[in-house]
Amino acid sequence: MLAAKMPVCKGACSSSIWSQGGALFQRRDAPEDRMTIHLRSGTSDPYCIVKVDNEVVARTATVWKNLNPFWGEEYTLHLPMGFHSLSFHVMDEDTIGHDDVIGKITLSKEAIGSQAKGLDSWLNLTRVNPDEEVQGEIHLSLELPKDAEKISLRCQVIEARDLAPRDISGTSDPFARVIFNNHSAETSIIKKTRFPHWGESLELELDPEELSDEGSVIVEVWDWDMVGKNDFLGKVEIPFACLHKTPLLEGWFRLLPLGNSEVDAGGKLGALRLKVRLVEDRILPSVYYQPLIDLLVESVISPTEVEDSSALTMMEEVTTVESRQDVAMTLVKIYLGQGLVVPFLDYLNTREVNHTTDPNTLFRSNSLASKAMEQFMKAVGMLYLHDVLKPIINRIFDEKKYIELDPCKIELNRTRRISFKGAVSESDVRDSSVEMLQSYLTSITESIVGSVDQCPPVMRVAFKQLHKRVEEQFAEPENEDVKYLAISGFFFLRFFAPAILTPKLFQLRDQHADTRTSRTLLLLAKALQSVGNLGLQLGHGKEQWMAPLHPIILRSVASVKDFLDKLIDIDHDIVSEVPQRAVFMPSVTVKEGYLHKHKAEGPQLLSRFAFKKRYFWLTSETLSYAKTPDWQVGTKLVRSSIPIQCVCAVERVDENAFQQQNVMQVITQANDGQLHTMYLQCKNVNELNQWLSAVRKVSIYNEHMLPSFHPGAHRSGKWTCCLQADRPVTGCSRTHSAVTLGDWSDPLDPDSETQTIYKQLLQGRDKLRKKYLEMPDANQTSSNKESKISSDIHPDGAECNVQLLKPGQSVAARMLAVIEDLEQAHATFQCREKGDATSVILNP
């Protein structure tokens, strides 16, 4: 009996916002452009929030007093296939009162998906119309009752969920109205809720001639206001013809705006540079990907000669420069899951080293080997990097020193008076800057060279193999330093230096550095690169003003070499004893930090006093907390833990539940089946999204995940969200376990990762076929003759012809067969889905 999972669809949206002034998401390799926001007041404090179907998933930093903000932030969002839109709201932060909306951009899923290479352009902001800002769904049942005495349309308005808040309290007073032709009926008003339960049946009497009408049944939802006009909350239009085809039409319907009335303001509100790419994949059952996995594994566990072709070398041949980084990360994850990441890297590095004749060019290109080593260090070494760098990075951000060595960039008015002897001179600034840079660089270098035991064993073994291959290839005495440079080139130049330059991209900081701190980080990154180059390039560049740092860089060379020798002094077999990352590293802390935990026990307290500060640790096994981060086994401090396997939902909490912002809930199920909820408050929306994402990822494979939850709290005998009195009542909103932020801590997903490799191979299939399987026409005849190298007569009289194959032809033939099998499997499942879909009534 063969057990296989059914095919599923997964979506990921990579979003980059730019603005040299207004680029919300921009990929790191994109050019620096500008976005201008014009306001009559003459200034603004802009930030941008990103929403998926009206749920905030990210918020950029605020750029104070700037009409041309630069954010340069990039997010990867893992989304459910059913999402509808991605929107970007540019806001003006106010220290008093509510923040103002400058404008927005909304992109439908279809609009993003229609761009094969992604969307990359400047888009004008549009005005925000409250009547268009609708969200949520409504549960309806419609039918045409068969009654001889009268003709009627019966609409049962059952409930709605996630309606837009229209009142200052963060709720609404919704009622529904059913309209057909000149007939209408309304439900009762349910006050102070975004999750109303009506359970009312509305009936419209129709004339016989109206049965042939081609119009639509319209269900509108409104927010009732005692003073002024009612606010629109959304509508549903259902073609009347559907009711003739279906006796009873019931389901959840997405609420839509009045119409597409978004008007381009012609750039008067400003423009936003966006780079957005949508990737959607249909994931097949694991059994279909196993032949491709076998080919990839075979390349590293039983490699032939280094010069021979293999599945990996063919993978590199069909990989474009633009996609090489993504392919490298995908391969690293596949081999991590197989427990073969060290042989994988050793195979690529050996080929790279053997193909290099000039040691000065070793690993200088963006080859698959170089990219794979980069992504490998991020996948397994990010927590290590945080331990080494975070204290120093935090110190630099806190001190905000003005540091500059370039005489052309020194601004005397930007530094504090250094002495009482007179005005500050360039020499004073330079001397002070050298002193501070030396202090910072010394701290960084000492932290790195003292971190041998902290470095993950799998990284150390990978570097040991690299050291061995380079030493074998460049054994001459004049190349003594090459084996050190090969390791330090990755370790310092491609891992630590980029993290110092852009701490936010490595999650060392929540916000980007300001201009002053950014300059300090840039100078430190340059200095650390020189350390990684063992001081060999000093004095040869254009930046001679870095010379005051040369002595301290040269003094560090000996300690760096000693560190690298100790780093690779490790038993190769130790990796087999240490879990690499089957899904997560069980003993590793995925995320930690202070949160405010709601005190559920005892008498009801005021909300501001009901949350107590606690330090939380998240691993793949537990979510634990204590009063301080200094907790250790054997101390009197109590550390409480929640098993991750008990988690069944991780969701946001409405602001009006506790009158507090940025609150999340972790719902767990005890052995007796009882549900328990822990409420946690984060300091800002980005921290909230990070914790939501992190806990969702470690619990992604849990059984018994809840399909719905209560976004409110059960207080004063009822739920604050849907106003239901029964505490165990089914949740009134859908859970969002599929919405996560992509980063280094993503759990391994072999099927999804192999699907990515298959798509890359599919694009390069013709190239592989042409190179390995097709013969040039002009030489076809002679080739066929030459291929028969012997013709022997066997004793039984049979003739045997031995034919030579082109190098790599056998592997290529197997690879192409695997690609064709997967292509056929996708086509088969797609046909099944289309066949099943004919009986499904879709939302009109």
N, C-alpha and C positions, 0 to 999 in steps of 0.2 A: 504494500500500500504506500503510495506517494503522498505526502502531506506538503502542500505548498500554499503560500499566502496569495491572495488575489492581488492583481495589479492595483496600484494606487497612484494618485497624481500628487506631485509635490511642486510647490512654486517658491521661487526665491526672487526677491527684487533687490537688486544692487542699486543704491541711490547715492549720487554724489551731488553736493550743492556747492557752487562756487560763488564767490563774489569778492573781487578786490574792492570791496565795498559791498558786494551783494552776491556772492556766490555761495549759495547755501550748501550744496554738496558738490564737491569737486574731487575727482580722482587725483591722486598724487602726481600722475604723469600728465595732467592736463595743463594747458597754459594759464597764466594768470590773467584774468579778465576783470572787468569792472561792472558793478551794478550800481545804479544811481537811484536813490529814493528822494523825491522832491516833496517837501512839506512846507506849508506856508509859514510855520513857526521858525523855519530856518535851520532846525537841527532835529535830531531824533536819536533814540537809544534802541536801535533795532535788534531783534532776535527772530529766529524762525522756528516754528514748530511743525513737525511732520505728523500727519494723521493718515491712518489706514481706516477707511470707512468711519471717519469721525472719532476714532480712538487715537489719542496721542501716543506715538511710539518713540519720538525723539524731540529734543529741544537743543538748539545751538546756544552758544554763549551770547551774552549781550555785548554789543560793541557800542560803547558809550560815546555820545556826541559825535555821531558820524553818519553822513548821508551816503557813504560809499563803503559799507561794511564788507570785510573779508572774513569768511568763516572757514572755508577750506576743510569741511568735515565730510566724512564718508561713512555710510552705514550700509550694512547688508541685512536685509529683513527677510526672515523666513515666514512666509504667509500661507494661509489656507488657499486652496484653489478657488474658493468661492468669493474671494474679496472683489470689490467693485471699483474702488477708486483710491488714488493716492493724492493727498492734497498738502499744500505748503502754505502756511499762513505767516506772513511777515507782520510782526507785532512791534509796537513802540512801548518799551517798559516805562512805567510810572512808579515812582517811589511812594506816591500817595494815590489811593484809589485804584481803579481797574486799569489794566493795560489797554492801550488803543490798538485797534486793528488797522494796519496800513493797507493791506490788500492780500489777495490770495491767488494761488494757481491750483487748479484741480485737473488731474490727469486720470482719465478712465483706464481701466485695465486693457480695454481694446486699443486705446490710443498708444499705450506703452508697448503692448505686444505687437503692434503693427510695424514697429521699427526693429528689423532683425538685428541690427548692431547697436540698438539702444537709441535713446533720445539724448541729444547733446546740442543745446541751443539756448539763446536768451529768450525768455518769455515775459511779456508784459503782465504786470499785476492787474487783477480785476477787482472791482469793488465788491464788498461783502454785503449781500442782500439777505436780511434775516429770513425772508420767506423762502429763500433757496437753501438755507442751512438746515436741512431736514435730515433726520436719521431714524433708525429703528425699523421695526416690523410690526405688522398687525395680523392677528389670527382671526380668519373669517371662515364662514360656511355659507354658501349661496346655493339656492335651488329654486326651481319653478314647480311648486306643489301641484299635483294633479287633483283638481277640485272641480266638480261639474258646475257648482254654483257660481264660482268666481275665479278670476285669473289673477294671480298675484306673484310677486317676487319676494321671496323670504331670504333675509340676510341675518345670520346670527353673528353678532359682533362679540367675540369671546374675550379677547385680551390684546394688549399691545406691550411691547418691550423696547427699552433703550430709546425712548422718545427724547427729543431735544429739550433741554431745560430752557424755559422762557421766563420764569420768575426769578427774582433776585435771590430767593432761597435755594436756587439750584434745582427746582422741581417745576412741574406744570400742573394745570388743572384741566386735564384732557376730556373731551367728549368727541364722539364720532358722528358723522352725518353720511347717510346713504342717499345717493341721487341717481335717478334714471328718468331721462326726459324732464317732464315738469313735476315729477313726484319726488318727495324727499321725506326723510324721517331721521330723528336724532336720538342718541343714547343719553343717559343721564351723565352728569358731570361728576367726575371723581377727583377730588381736590388733593393737591400736594403729593403727586406721584408721577414718576416717569414710566411706571409699570402697571397701568390700570387693568383691573379685571372687571369687565362689564357683565359678561354672560347674558346679554340681552338679545332678544329676537325682534327684528324690525321687519315689518311687512308692508309692501307697496302694492296697492291694487292697480292692475293694468287693464287697458282696453284691449280687445281682441286684436285690433290692427297693430298694436305695439309688439306683438310676438314676432313679427317679421322685421322688426327694426334692426338696423345694422349698427346702432350706437353702442355705447359702453356704459356699464354700471360703474359709478364712481363712488368710492368710499374716501371721505376726507376726515382728517383728524385735526382738531383745533384746540388751542389753549384758551380757556374761558377767562376773560378779564372783567371784573366788576366795573372798572372805569376804563373808557376807551374801547377800541376795537379788539376783537379776538385775534390771537396770533396763530398763524398757519403752522401746522406740525408735519404735514405730508399727506399724500394721497395715493390711492391705488386705482387703476383703471383696468376693468376686466371686460373684454369684448362680450356683448350679449350673446353672440353666436356660440360661445363656449358653454353656455348653460343649456343649449339645445343638445350639444354633443355629450355632455356629462350630467347625469341626473343630480349628483351632489358634488359640488366643487368646494373642497375644504383644504386649508393649508395656511402656512405663514407667507405673507406677502411683504416685500420690501416697500417701504414708503418712499415716494418720489417727490421731487419739488414741483412747483406749479408749471414750470417749463424751463427750457435752457435759455435763461435770460442773462447769463454772464456776458457782460459787455466789456470788450477790451477798452481800457481807458486811454489808449493811444500813447502809453508810456508816461502819462502824467503822474501815475502813482509809483513809477519805477519799474524796473525789470529784474528778473532773477535768472542767473545762469544755472541751469540744471543739467546734470548728466545722470540719466536713469536707464537702467537695463533690466528687463524682465526675463527670467529664465523659468520655463515651465517644462517639467519632465513627467512622463508616464513611467512609473517604476514597475518593472515586471517581477514576478516571483524569483527568488534567489536561484532556483535551479537553472534558469535561462542564462544567468551571468557566470555560472561556474566554469564553462569552457574558456571564457576570456580571462578569468582569474587564474586558471591553470596555466595558460600561456604566459601571463605576467610572472607568476611564481617560478615557472620553469626557467625563465631568463636568469634568475639569481641563485636558485638552489642547485642547478646543474649547468652552469655556464660552459660554453665551449671556448674556443679561442677568443680573445678580446676583440679581434678584428672581425669575427663572424657577425652576421646579422642576427638579431633577436627581436622579440616582440617590443622590447624597450627601445632598441635603436630605431625600429620602424615608427614607434610612437613619436620619437623626436623628429623624424623626417617629416611627418605630417602636421607637426605642431607649429603654428605661426608664432611670431615674436610676441604679438599682442596676447595670445592665449597661453603662453608658456608658463607664466607664474601660476595661473589657475590649475593648469594640468599638473604642474609640479606638486602643488599642495594636495591635489586629489590623489596622485600616486603615493605621496608620503602617507596619507591616511590609509590607503589600501594596504600598504606594506606594514604599517603600524598594526592594523587589524590582524594581519597574517603573522605578526611576530617576526617579520623579516626586514625591518627597516634598515638595519646595519648592513646586511648583504646587498640590499638594493642600492644604498648609497655607495658602498664599496665598488659595486659593478660600474656605476656611472662614473665615479671618481677615477677608477683605474683606466677606463677608456679615455677620459679627459687628460689624465696625466701622460698616458702613452702617446697621445696624439699631439702633445706639446713639445716643441724642440727648444724654444726660448723660455727659460724659467721666468723671465720678466712678464710674460703674457699669460702665465698659468692662472686659470679661473678668472680672467679679466673680462670674458665675454658673458653674455646672458644665456649661456647654454643650459640645457636641462639639468646637468649636474650642479651648476652654480645655483640655479633657482631651487632645486630640490634641497640643497643644503640650507639655504635661507629659510625655506618654509619648514623644514625639519626642526631648526632651532626654535622657531616660533611655536611650533606644535608641542614640543616637549620641554622647552626651556623658559617659557614666559614667567612662570612663578619664580624661578631662579633669578631671572633678570630683575623682577620686582624686589626680591630680597636684597640684591646687590646695590641697585641704583635708587630705589625709592627714597630712602632717608636723605640722600644728597640732593636729589631733584627737589624734594620738598624744601630743603634749606635754601636752595637757590631761588625758588619761587617766593619764599617768605622774606628773604633779605632784599630782593629787588635792587641790587646794586647797579649803579651805572658803570659799565665796563666797556672800554673801547681802546684798541691798539692802533687802528688805522688812522693816520694823521688827517686824511681827507674826510673822516667821518666824526672826528671829535667835536662835540658841542659843549663849550664851557658852561653855558647856562643850564645845562641839564644835570650838573653834578653839584653836590653840596660843597660848601667851603671846607677845604681840607686843613687849612691852618689859619692863624690870625695875622699872618705877616702881610697879607694883601690878597689880590685877586688870584683866582685859581689859574694856573698855566697849563699848557698842553703837557708839559713834562710831569706836572703833578698828577694829572689825569692818567697818563700812561703808567707812571710808577704805581699808583694806586691800583690800576687795572691789572698790571702784572702780578702784584701781590695777591689780589683776590683770585685770579685765574690759577696761580700756582697752588693756592690753598684748595680750591675746588678740584683741580686736576690731581693733586696728591691724594685727596680723599677718594676720588673715583678709582685711581690706579690701585691704591692700597686695598680698597674694597674688592676689586676684581681679583688681584693676585692672592688675596686671602680667602678665596671662595672655592678652593678645590673640592672640599668635602660637600659643598652645597650643590655643585654642578651635577645634574642628573647622570647616572652611570651610563645610560644609553648614549648620551652626547659624548662622554669621555671615550667610550669604545669606538664610536664613529670617527672621532678625531685621531684616535690611535691608528686605525686602519689607514686614514688619509696620510698620516705621518709616515707610515711604512711604505705606501705606494710612491710617495714623492721621494723618499730617501733612496728607494731602489732605482728610480728613473734618473735622479740627479745626484749621483754618488761622488762627483768630483769635489775636491777640497774647496774650490772656489764657489761652489754652490752649497756650502755648509748651512747658510741661513734659509735656504729655500723651504726646507721642511718646517721651519718655524713660521715663515711668512705664509705658507699655505693655510695653516691653522689660524694664525692671527688675522689673516685677511677676512676670514669668515667671522671669527669671534669678535674682533674689535671693529672692523670696518663695516660689516654687514649685520651686526647684531646690536652691540652696545652703542656705537656712534649714532646710528639712526634713532635709537630710543632716546638718547640725550637730545638730539636735534628736535624731535617731535614727540614729546612725552605722552601727549593725549592719544596718539595713534597706537601707542603700546599700553594704554590704560594705566599709565603712571600718574596721570592727572585727569581730573574731570573736565578741565577747561584748557583751551590753548593759552600759551604764554602771551603776555603783553609785549609790546615792541622792545622795551628795555631788556626784559628777561630773555626774549627770543635771541637777541644779539649775543648775550652771554652764553646761551646754549650753543649757538652756532660756533663761537670761538672755541668752546670746550670740545665740541665734536671734531673740529679741525685738529685740535691738539691731540685728541685721543686717536684719530686716524694716523697721525705721525707716530704715536706710540705703537700702534698696531703694525706700522711699516718698519718698526725697529730703528727709527730715526734715519733710515737710508735715503730718504728724499729731502732731508732738511737742507735749506739754502739753495735749492734748485728751482723753486717756484717763483711766481710773481709777487707773492705776499711776504716780502722781506720784513715787513713790520711785525711778523710773528717771531722774529729772531729772539726777543727776550725770553721766550719760552723754550728755546732749543736746549739750554743746559739741563733743565729739569726733565725734558723728554729723553735726552741721552742718558741721564742717570737712571731712568726707569727701565732701560733696555735689559740689563742683567736680570732684574727681578721678573720681568715679563718672560724671558727665556726660561728661567727657573720655574715659573708658574706653569708654562706650557709643558715642560718635562714632567712635572708632578701630575699635570692634568691627564696625560696619556699613560701614566704609571698605574694601570688597572688591569685586572684579569679579564680577558675576553669573555670567559664563561659566566661572569657575574651578571651579565645582561639577561641570561636565561632564568636567573633567580629573581629578577625584578620585573614586575608587570610593566610593560611598555605603555600600552594604552588600548587594551582590548575594547573598552568603550570609554571608560575614564580610568585614571589612576586612583584606585580606591582610597589610599591613605593621603592623597594630596588635597589640600584645601583649594577649592575652586574659587571661592569668594569669601571675604570676611570684612567686618567693619561694624561700627556702631549703628544700631537701629533703636527705635522706641517701641517697646512692646506694650500692648494694651493689657492693663490689669483687669482680668475678667472676674476674679474672685472678689468677695466682699460687697459692701454697699456701693450703690451707684455714685460715682464721683463725677465732678465736672470734667469735661473732656480733656482740658489742658492738664489736669492732674492725674488722669487715668492711664497715661502712657509713661512708662519707666524706661530709662536708658539702659540698654544691655548690649554686650558685644557678641556678635554672631559669627559662627563659622559654618560654611557649607562645603561638604564633600559629597562624593557620589553615594555615600552610605547614610549620612546623618546631617540634620540641621540642628546645631547645638548653640547654646548661649550661656553666658555667665555675666556677672556684674562688671568684670574688667577683662581685658585681654591677657592679663598676667596669670590666668588660671593654669594650674599644673596639677598633675595627679599627686594626691597625698596632701594637698592643701585643704584648708577649711572652706574655701570658696566652693559653692555648689555650681555644677555645670549640668544643665538639663539638655536632653537630646531628643529629637524626633526622628525615627527611622524614615529614610526617604521612601522606602517601599510602601509606607502607609499614606503617602501624599496622594490625594485624588483630585485636587484642583488648586491652582495658584492664580488669583485674580485681583483686580483693582477693587477699591471700595469707594462708593460715592462720597463726595465731600460732605453732604448733609447728614451722613450716618453718625459722624462724631464732630461735625463742624471743624474738620481738620483736612488739610490737603495731603496728597501723596501717601495715602494709606493703602496697603495691600493685605490680602488675607491668604493664609495657608490652611487649607481644609484637609484634615486627615481622618482616616477611618480606623477605629480601634478593632480589636479582635472580635468584639461582640457586635460589630456592625454599626456602632454609634459614630456619628460624625462630630468632630471637634474642630473649632475654628480659632486660629491665632491671628490677631490683627497686629500688623507692624507698620510703623510710620517711617518713611524715608525723608531725607533732608531736602530733596528736590525731585523733579520729574525724571531726570536722567538716572539718578540713583534708583528710583522706583522701577524704571524700565530694565535696568541692569539686573536688579534682584529678581524681578518677575521672570526675566529670560533665563537667568542662571538656574533657578529652582525648577522651572519648566523643563530645562534640558536634562537635568539629572533624574527627573521623574518621568521622562518621555516614554519609557518602556514599561511603566507601571500598569498593572491590570486595575480594573474597576475605576478608571478615571470618570469623573462626573461629566455628563453632557450639559448640565445647567447649574447655576449657583445664584445666590442672593447678593447683589452688589451693595446692599445695605446691611444694617445690623438689627438684631432682634432686641428691641428696647421698649420698655413700658408696655409689654404684652403684645407687640406686633412688630413686623418687619418694617423698617423705615423706607424700604424701596417699593414694595408692592402692597403694603398695608395689611397683609394677611396675618391672622392671629396665631395660627398653628406654626410652631417652630420647625417641625420636621417637614413642612410642606415643600413640594418640589420647587427648585430655584426658578426665578422669573426671568433670568437672562442666560444666554448661551455662554459657555466657557470658551477660552481663547488659548488652549494649550498649544496650538500650532503656531502662534505668533511669538517669534523669538528674534533676538538680535544675533546675527552671525559674528563669531569671533573665534579666537584660538581654542576656546573651551568647548566648541561644538562637539557633541558625541559622534563617534564614528558610525557611519551608515554605509556598509559595504555595497549594498544594492544601488543606492543613489550615486555613490562615487564611481562604481563600475559603469553606470549609465552615462556619466559624464565622459569617461574614457571612450565608450562606444560611440558617442556622438562625434567626438574628435576624429576617431578612426573612420567613421562614415563619411565625413567631409574629405578625408584624404584617400578614400578607397581607390579612386581612379589613378591617383599618383602611384600608389603601391602596385596596382595591377600593371600599369605601364612599365614600371621599373623592373619588376621581378618576374612577371609572367609572360609579357608580350615580347616577341622577337621582331627586330627590324625586317621589313619585307625584303630588302635587297639581299640580306644575308640569310634569309630563311632556309634556302636550299643547302648552302654550304654549311650552315649551322647544323642542319639535320644530319648531314654526312659526317661532320666532325663528332657529333654526339655519339655515334656508334663506334665505340673504341675497340670493341672486340665482338667476334661472332663465332661462338663455339658450337660444336655439334655434340650433343649429349649422347650417352649410350643408347637412349631410346629413340634417337633420331631427331629430337626436337632442337630447334635453333634458338639460342638465347642472345638477345641484343642488350647490351649494357649502355644506358644513356646517362650522360653527365648532366647535372642540373646546375643552373646558375646559382651563385652564392646567395643564400637566403631564400631560394625559391620555395623550398619545403615549408619553412616557417610562414612565408607570405601566403602560401596557398591555404594553410590552416587558419591564418588570421582572417583572410577574406571569407573563408567558409563560416567562421564564427560571426563575422559582421553580417553576412547574408542571413544566417539563422536568426540573429537578433532582430534584423529588419523584418523578417517574416513573422516573428512572434509579435512585434509591435503592430503590424498590419492586422494580424488575427484578432488581437484584443481590441483594436480600434473598431473592427467590424462588429464584434460582439456588443460593444458599447452602443454603437449606432443602432443595432437591431433592438436592443433593450430600450433605447430611448424613445422609440416610436410610441410606446404606451404611456409615457410620462407626460403629465400636463405641466408645462413650464410656466413660470411667473410671467404674465403678459407684460 
